[in-house]
């Protein structure tokens, strides 16, 4: 009965989110709370002291502890802190104009050669997506590059595809939404440790994106022939007076050093990511906006995105806490293990890695990582396969390279809207390439042992 109740919980949650009958925040809390109450009539109250005894009232009293305990909100608390301060850190550096000179430099180098423009587009999107926000990446890259593409005569779909592939691959980084969700859903103590085996596969994915950019650039150059613009000059978008007042051009190199130091600290210092971003947020805000009033305004400017993401994260803690502590996850995995041929069990991470990118078209990140991944991971564990291997395979495609082509993410429509391309055309051109990048990373992950 617990297994059926668990599957029902996941299905109802997915239907509510995907049909937009409820927000992820509401669905992640309401559905497991209701089914959690029902489950109180089916799981053993205290297996050690009273085996086989079910006490509904005693189980009901435990629900609050399931939600806030180490399997629930307690498991995502540190991740939530990391997310808040990573958004603030990169937000402040963006406000200070740290990325503007980089954009201008890249555009100055690429000139009017379509191949160089495509490579420059990929590199620029990768750099900008360091903050882990697809919306920010699209808002910065597309308006900056679209005038150049139009002047040269290059297709808007090429711009959308390259930006999508670059941002999607960078989304695998430890502070990217999918990786944070996967680590939280699998109760990984440190999201950086969870990610590190996927570092080389991710780098191979970025190289693959650059290779694809070269091929797309060559196709554009062949199509345009002698029509490639010769007297095209890029002009930076104008800033409002408020935006200009926030710029700190004299601190450019200081901020670049901060970014490099933060990334190196995340990867090699051994400190928890939450600690790293807390420290570097303080450094960034003290250096760029030392006045208390200015610092407060910057926090207020980024508070909305912080609150939105962290509230969903803590709601996911409620979901996972109830699903795990009531035994629903275990029961679901046992039922799946019973129907999956034993010969296929050890290939579970590979299967997940192959379907991860296409799964972005069916599952939004909250539904997949908080609802589906724990079941897949527990099922794999039934065959002696590490749950982390399944998680690392999943983040190589599901809502990473897959998010900019999914109809389930608002950022996708922002990308096609800014680029002026048809959503269907964008999917037609980008989906095969996104899947290719995902599969290349999966193969490298198998070779390096990140996925076993």
C-alpha positions as CSV (number, residue, x, y, z in Angstrom):
1,X,0.0,0.0,0.0
2,X,2.9,2.4,0.8
3,X,4.3,1.8,-2.7
4,X,0.9,2.6,-4.4
5,X,0.5,5.7,-2.2
6,X,4.0,6.8,-3.1
7,X,3.4,6.5,-6.8
8,X,0.1,8.3,-6.4
9,X,1.9,11.1,-4.6
10,X,4.4,11.5,-7.4
11,X,1.8,11.3,-10.2
12,X,-0.6,13.8,-8.6
13,X,2.3,16.2,-8.0
14,X,3.5,15.9,-11.6
15,X,0.0,16.4,-13.0
16,X,-0.6,19.4,-10.8
17,X,2.7,21.1,-11.8
18,X,2.7,20.1,-15.5
19,X,-0.9,21.2,-16.0
20,X,-0.3,24.4,-14.0
21,X,-3.1,23.6,-11.7
22,X,-0.8,24.4,-8.8
23,X,2.6,26.0,-8.4
24,X,5.6,23.7,-7.6
25,X,5.7,25.4,-4.2
26,X,2.1,24.4,-3.4
27,X,2.3,20.9,-5.0
28,X,5.5,20.0,-3.2
29,X,3.9,20.8,0.2
30,X,0.2,20.0,-0.2
31,X,0.4,16.6,-1.9
32,X,2.9,14.9,0.4
33,X,1.2,16.3,3.5
34,X,-2.1,14.8,2.5
35,X,-0.7,11.4,1.4
36,X,1.6,11.5,4.4
37,X,-1.4,11.7,6.7
38,X,-3.0,8.7,4.9
39,X,0.3,6.8,5.1
40,X,0.1,7.0,8.9
41,X,-2.3,4.1,8.7
42,X,0.2,1.8,6.9
43,X,3.7,2.1,8.3
44,X,5.0,0.5,11.4
45,X,5.2,3.0,14.3
46,X,8.4,1.7,16.0
47,X,10.0,-1.3,14.2
48,X,12.6,-1.7,17.0
49,X,10.3,-1.6,20.1
50,X,7.1,-2.9,18.5
51,X,7.6,-4.8,15.3
52,X,4.5,-4.9,13.1
53,X,2.5,-2.5,15.3
54,X,0.8,0.4,13.5
55,X,-0.4,3.4,15.6
56,X,-2.1,6.1,13.5
57,X,-2.0,8.7,16.2
58,X,1.6,8.2,17.0
59,X,2.6,8.2,13.4
60,X,0.6,11.4,12.8
61,X,2.6,13.1,15.6
62,X,5.8,12.2,13.8
63,X,4.9,14.0,10.5
64,X,6.2,17.3,11.7
65,X,9.6,15.8,12.5
66,X,9.7,14.0,9.1
67,X,9.3,17.4,7.4
68,X,11.9,19.3,9.4
69,X,14.3,16.4,10.2
70,X,17.5,15.3,8.5
71,X,15.7,13.6,5.6
72,X,13.5,16.7,5.1
73,X,14.3,20.4,5.4
74,X,17.4,19.6,7.4
75,X,18.9,18.0,4.3
76,X,18.4,21.1,2.1
77,X,19.1,23.8,4.6
78,X,22.8,24.3,3.7
79,X,21.9,24.2,0.0
80,X,19.3,26.9,0.5
81,X,21.9,29.1,2.2
82,X,24.3,28.5,-0.7
83,X,21.7,29.4,-3.3
84,X,20.8,32.7,-1.6
85,X,24.4,33.9,-1.4
86,X,25.4,32.6,-4.8
87,X,22.5,34.7,-6.4
88,X,23.6,37.7,-4.3
89,X,27.3,37.3,-5.2
90,X,26.9,37.0,-9.0
91,X,24.0,39.6,-8.9
92,X,26.2,42.2,-7.4
93,X,29.0,41.6,-9.9
94,X,26.5,41.8,-12.7
95,X,25.2,45.1,-11.3
96,X,28.8,46.4,-11.1
97,X,29.2,45.8,-14.8
98,X,31.9,43.2,-14.5
99,X,30.7,41.3,-17.6
100,X,30.2,44.3,-19.9
101,X,33.9,44.7,-20.8
102,X,34.2,41.0,-21.5
103,X,31.2,41.2,-23.8
104,X,32.7,44.1,-25.7
105,X,36.1,42.4,-25.9
106,X,34.7,39.2,-27.3
107,X,32.6,41.1,-29.9
108,X,35.6,43.1,-30.9
109,X,37.6,40.0,-31.5
110,X,35.1,38.0,-33.5
111,X,34.6,40.8,-36.1
112,X,32.3,39.8,-39.0
113,X,33.5,36.2,-39.5
114,X,30.4,33.9,-38.8
115,X,32.6,31.2,-37.4
116,X,34.3,33.5,-34.9
117,X,30.9,35.0,-34.1
118,X,29.5,31.6,-33.3
119,X,32.5,30.7,-31.1
120,X,32.3,34.1,-29.4
121,X,28.6,33.6,-28.8
122,X,29.3,30.3,-27.1
123,X,32.1,31.6,-24.9
124,X,30.1,34.7,-23.9
125,X,27.1,32.6,-22.9
126,X,29.3,30.3,-20.9
127,X,30.8,33.2,-19.0
128,X,27.6,34.9,-18.3
129,X,25.9,31.7,-17.2
130,X,28.4,31.5,-14.3
131,X,25.5,32.9,-12.1
132,X,23.4,29.8,-13.0
133,X,20.4,31.8,-14.2
134,X,19.1,31.1,-17.6
135,X,17.0,34.2,-17.7
136,X,19.9,36.4,-16.9
137,X,22.1,34.7,-19.5
138,X,19.5,35.2,-22.2
139,X,18.7,38.8,-21.2
140,X,22.4,39.7,-21.4
141,X,23.6,37.7,-24.4
142,X,20.7,37.8,-26.9
143,X,20.1,41.6,-26.9
144,X,23.9,42.2,-27.1
145,X,24.4,39.8,-30.0
146,X,21.2,40.0,-32.0
147,X,22.1,43.4,-33.8
148,X,25.4,41.9,-34.9
149,X,23.7,38.7,-36.2
150,X,21.1,40.8,-38.1
151,X,23.8,43.1,-39.6
152,X,25.8,40.1,-40.8
153,X,22.8,38.3,-42.1
154,X,23.1,35.3,-39.8
155,X,20.0,33.4,-38.8
156,X,18.4,34.1,-35.4
157,X,18.0,30.3,-34.9
158,X,21.7,29.9,-34.8
159,X,22.1,32.5,-32.1
160,X,19.3,30.8,-30.0
161,X,20.8,27.3,-30.5
162,X,24.3,28.3,-29.4
163,X,23.2,30.3,-26.4
164,X,20.9,27.5,-25.4
165,X,23.6,24.8,-25.6
166,X,26.2,26.9,-23.8
167,X,23.9,27.9,-20.9
168,X,22.5,24.4,-20.7
169,X,25.9,22.8,-20.3
170,X,27.1,25.4,-17.8
171,X,23.9,24.7,-15.8
172,X,25.6,21.5,-14.5
173,X,27.9,23.5,-12.3
174,X,27.5,22.9,-8.5
175,X,25.4,26.1,-8.0
176,X,23.2,25.3,-11.0
177,X,19.6,24.5,-10.2
178,X,19.5,20.8,-11.4
179,X,22.7,19.9,-9.6
180,X,21.5,21.6,-6.4
181,X,18.2,19.8,-6.6
182,X,19.8,16.4,-7.4
183,X,22.2,16.7,-4.4
184,X,19.3,17.8,-2.1
185,X,17.1,15.0,-3.3
186,X,19.8,12.4,-2.7
187,X,20.8,13.9,0.6
188,X,24.4,14.6,-0.5
189,X,26.2,16.3,2.4
190,X,28.2,18.6,0.0
191,X,27.0,19.5,-3.4
192,X,30.5,20.2,-4.7
193,X,31.6,16.7,-3.7
194,X,28.6,15.3,-5.5
195,X,29.5,17.3,-8.6
196,X,33.3,16.9,-8.8
197,X,33.3,13.5,-10.6
198,X,31.2,15.2,-13.3
199,X,33.7,18.0,-13.8
200,X,35.6,16.4,-16.7
201,X,32.4,15.2,-18.5
202,X,31.1,18.8,-18.1
203,X,34.3,20.2,-19.6
204,X,34.0,17.7,-22.5
205,X,30.4,19.0,-23.0
206,X,31.7,22.6,-23.2
207,X,34.3,21.6,-25.8
208,X,31.5,19.8,-27.7
209,X,29.4,23.0,-27.7
210,X,32.4,24.9,-29.1
211,X,32.8,22.3,-31.9
212,X,29.1,22.5,-32.7
213,X,29.5,26.3,-32.8
214,X,32.3,26.0,-35.4
215,X,30.1,23.8,-37.6
216,X,27.1,26.1,-37.3
217,X,29.4,29.1,-38.1
218,X,30.8,27.3,-41.2
219,X,27.2,26.6,-42.3
220,X,26.3,30.3,-41.9
221,X,29.4,31.4,-43.8
222,X,28.7,29.0,-46.6
223,X,25.1,30.2,-46.8
224,X,26.1,33.9,-46.8
225,X,29.0,33.6,-49.2
226,X,30.2,37.0,-50.3
227,X,27.2,38.7,-48.6
228,X,28.9,38.7,-45.2
229,X,28.9,42.3,-43.9
230,X,32.2,44.2,-44.0
231,X,31.4,47.5,-42.3
232,X,29.5,46.2,-39.3
233,X,30.2,47.9,-36.0
234,X,28.8,46.7,-32.7
235,X,27.2,49.3,-30.3
236,X,26.6,48.5,-26.7
237,X,23.0,48.8,-25.5
238,X,22.3,52.0,-23.6
239,X,21.9,51.9,-19.8
240,X,19.5,53.8,-17.7
241,X,20.9,56.4,-15.3
242,X,20.2,54.1,-12.4
243,X,22.2,51.3,-14.1
244,X,25.0,53.6,-14.9
245,X,25.3,54.7,-11.3
246,X,25.8,51.0,-10.3
247,X,28.8,50.5,-12.6
248,X,32.2,50.0,-11.0
249,X,34.6,49.9,-14.0
250,X,37.6,50.7,-11.8
251,X,37.0,47.5,-9.9
252,X,36.8,45.2,-12.9
253,X,40.0,43.2,-12.2
254,X,39.2,43.0,-8.5
255,X,35.8,41.5,-9.4
256,X,37.4,39.1,-11.9
257,X,39.8,37.9,-9.2
258,X,36.8,37.5,-6.8
259,X,35.1,35.3,-9.4
260,X,38.2,33.1,-10.0
261,X,38.9,32.8,-6.3
262,X,35.3,31.8,-5.6
263,X,35.3,29.1,-8.2
264,X,38.7,27.8,-7.1
265,X,37.5,27.8,-3.5
266,X,34.3,25.9,-4.4
267,X,36.3,23.2,-6.3
268,X,39.4,22.8,-4.2
269,X,39.2,24.4,-0.7
270,X,37.1,21.8,1.0
271,X,34.8,24.4,2.5
272,X,31.1,24.0,2.2
273,X,29.7,25.9,-0.8
274,X,27.4,27.9,1.5
275,X,30.4,29.1,3.4
276,X,32.3,30.0,0.3
277,X,29.5,32.1,-1.2
278,X,28.7,33.8,2.1
279,X,32.3,34.9,2.4
280,X,32.6,36.1,-1.2
281,X,29.3,37.8,-1.1
282,X,30.6,39.9,1.8
283,X,33.8,40.7,-0.1
284,X,31.9,41.6,-3.3
285,X,29.4,43.9,-1.5
286,X,32.0,45.6,0.7
287,X,34.3,46.2,-2.3
288,X,31.6,47.4,-4.8
289,X,28.9,48.9,-2.6
290,X,30.5,49.7,0.9
291,X,27.7,52.1,1.9
292,X,25.0,50.3,3.9
293,X,22.2,51.9,2.0
294,X,23.6,50.8,-1.3
295,X,24.2,47.3,-0.1
296,X,20.7,47.0,1.2
297,X,19.2,48.2,-2.2
298,X,21.3,45.5,-4.0
299,X,20.0,42.8,-1.7
300,X,16.4,44.0,-2.3
301,X,17.0,44.0,-6.0
302,X,17.8,40.3,-6.0
303,X,15.5,39.2,-3.1
304,X,12.7,38.0,-5.4
305,X,14.8,35.4,-7.2
306,X,16.4,34.3,-3.9
307,X,13.0,33.8,-2.2
308,X,11.4,32.1,-5.2
309,X,14.2,29.4,-5.6
310,X,14.7,28.8,-1.9
311,X,11.1,28.5,-1.0
312,X,10.8,25.7,-3.6
313,X,13.9,24.1,-2.3
314,X,12.5,24.0,1.3
315,X,9.2,22.8,0.0
316,X,11.1,20.0,-1.7
317,X,12.6,19.2,1.7
318,X,9.0,18.7,3.0
319,X,8.3,16.4,0.1
320,X,11.5,14.2,0.4
321,X,11.2,14.2,4.2
322,X,7.7,12.7,4.1
323,X,8.4,10.3,1.2
324,X,11.6,8.9,2.8
325,X,10.6,8.8,6.5
326,X,7.2,7.2,5.9
327,X,8.8,4.5,3.8
328,X,7.1,5.4,0.6
329,X,10.3,5.8,-1.4
330,X,11.6,2.4,-0.2
331,X,8.4,0.7,-1.0
332,X,8.3,2.2,-4.5
333,X,11.9,1.2,-5.2
334,X,11.2,-2.4,-4.0
335,X,8.2,-2.7,-6.3
336,X,10.2,-1.4,-9.3
337,X,13.1,-3.7,-8.5
338,X,10.7,-6.6,-8.5
339,X,9.6,-5.9,-12.1
340,X,13.0,-4.9,-13.6
341,X,15.0,-7.8,-15.0
342,X,18.1,-8.3,-12.9
343,X,20.3,-8.3,-16.0
344,X,19.3,-4.6,-16.6
345,X,19.8,-3.4,-13.0
346,X,23.5,-2.6,-13.3
347,X,22.8,-0.5,-16.4
348,X,20.4,1.8,-14.6
349,X,22.7,4.9,-14.5
350,X,23.3,4.6,-18.3
351,X,19.6,4.3,-19.0
352,X,18.9,7.4,-16.9
353,X,21.8,9.2,-18.6
354,X,20.4,8.4,-22.1
355,X,16.8,9.5,-21.3
356,X,17.8,12.5,-19.2
357,X,17.8,15.2,-21.9
358,X,14.5,14.1,-23.5
359,X,13.0,13.9,-20.0
360,X,13.3,17.7,-19.9
361,X,10.4,17.8,-22.3
362,X,8.2,15.9,-19.9
363,X,9.4,16.9,-16.4
364,X,10.2,20.2,-15.0
365,X,13.2,20.3,-12.6
366,X,11.3,20.2,-9.4
367,X,9.1,17.3,-10.5
368,X,12.0,15.2,-11.8
369,X,14.6,15.8,-9.1
370,X,12.3,15.8,-6.1
371,X,9.8,13.3,-7.4
372,X,11.3,11.0,-9.9
373,X,15.1,10.9,-9.1
374,X,14.7,9.6,-5.5
375,X,12.7,6.7,-6.9
376,X,15.2,5.9,-9.6
377,X,18.1,6.2,-7.2
378,X,16.5,3.9,-4.6
379,X,15.6,1.4,-7.4
380,X,19.3,1.4,-8.6
381,X,20.4,0.9,-5.0
382,X,18.3,-2.3,-5.0
383,X,20.7,-3.6,-7.7
384,X,23.8,-2.5,-5.8
385,X,24.3,0.7,-7.9
386,X,25.2,3.9,-6.2
387,X,22.4,6.4,-6.0
388,X,24.9,9.2,-6.7
389,X,25.9,7.5,-10.0
390,X,22.2,7.8,-11.1
391,X,22.1,11.5,-9.9
392,X,25.3,12.4,-11.8
393,X,24.0,10.7,-14.9
394,X,20.7,12.6,-14.6
395,X,22.3,16.1,-14.4
396,X,24.2,15.5,-17.7
397,X,20.9,16.1,-19.5
398,X,17.8,16.7,-17.4
399,X,17.1,20.4,-17.3
400,X,20.7,21.2,-17.9
401,X,21.3,21.0,-21.7
402,X,17.6,20.2,-21.8
403,X,16.2,23.3,-20.1
404,X,16.5,25.8,-22.9
405,X,14.4,23.6,-25.2
406,X,11.8,22.6,-22.7
407,X,8.2,24.0,-22.8
408,X,8.2,23.6,-19.0
409,X,10.6,26.5,-18.3
410,X,9.8,30.1,-18.7
411,X,13.4,30.9,-19.6
412,X,12.9,28.9,-22.9
413,X,10.2,31.3,-24.0
414,X,12.3,34.2,-23.0
415,X,15.1,32.9,-25.2
416,X,12.9,32.4,-28.3
417,X,11.1,35.7,-27.6
418,X,14.3,37.8,-27.4
419,X,15.8,35.9,-30.4
420,X,12.6,36.3,-32.5
421,X,12.5,32.7,-33.5
422,X,9.6,30.2,-33.6
423,X,9.5,27.8,-30.7
424,X,9.0,24.8,-32.9
425,X,11.9,25.8,-35.2
426,X,14.1,26.3,-32.1
427,X,13.3,22.8,-30.8
428,X,13.7,21.2,-34.2
429,X,17.3,22.6,-34.5
430,X,18.4,22.4,-30.9
431,X,17.0,19.2,-29.5
432,X,19.3,16.8,-31.6
433,X,22.4,18.9,-30.8
434,X,21.4,19.1,-27.1
435,X,21.0,15.3,-26.9
436,X,24.4,14.9,-28.7
437,X,26.1,17.0,-26.1
438,X,24.4,15.1,-23.3
439,X,25.5,11.7,-24.8
440,X,29.1,12.9,-25.3
441,X,29.2,13.8,-21.6
442,X,27.7,10.5,-20.6
443,X,30.3,8.6,-22.6
444,X,33.1,10.6,-20.9
445,X,31.4,10.1,-17.5
446,X,31.5,6.3,-18.1
447,X,35.2,6.4,-19.2
448,X,36.2,8.5,-16.2
449,X,34.1,6.6,-13.7
450,X,31.8,9.4,-12.8
451,X,28.9,7.2,-13.8
452,X,29.4,3.5,-13.1
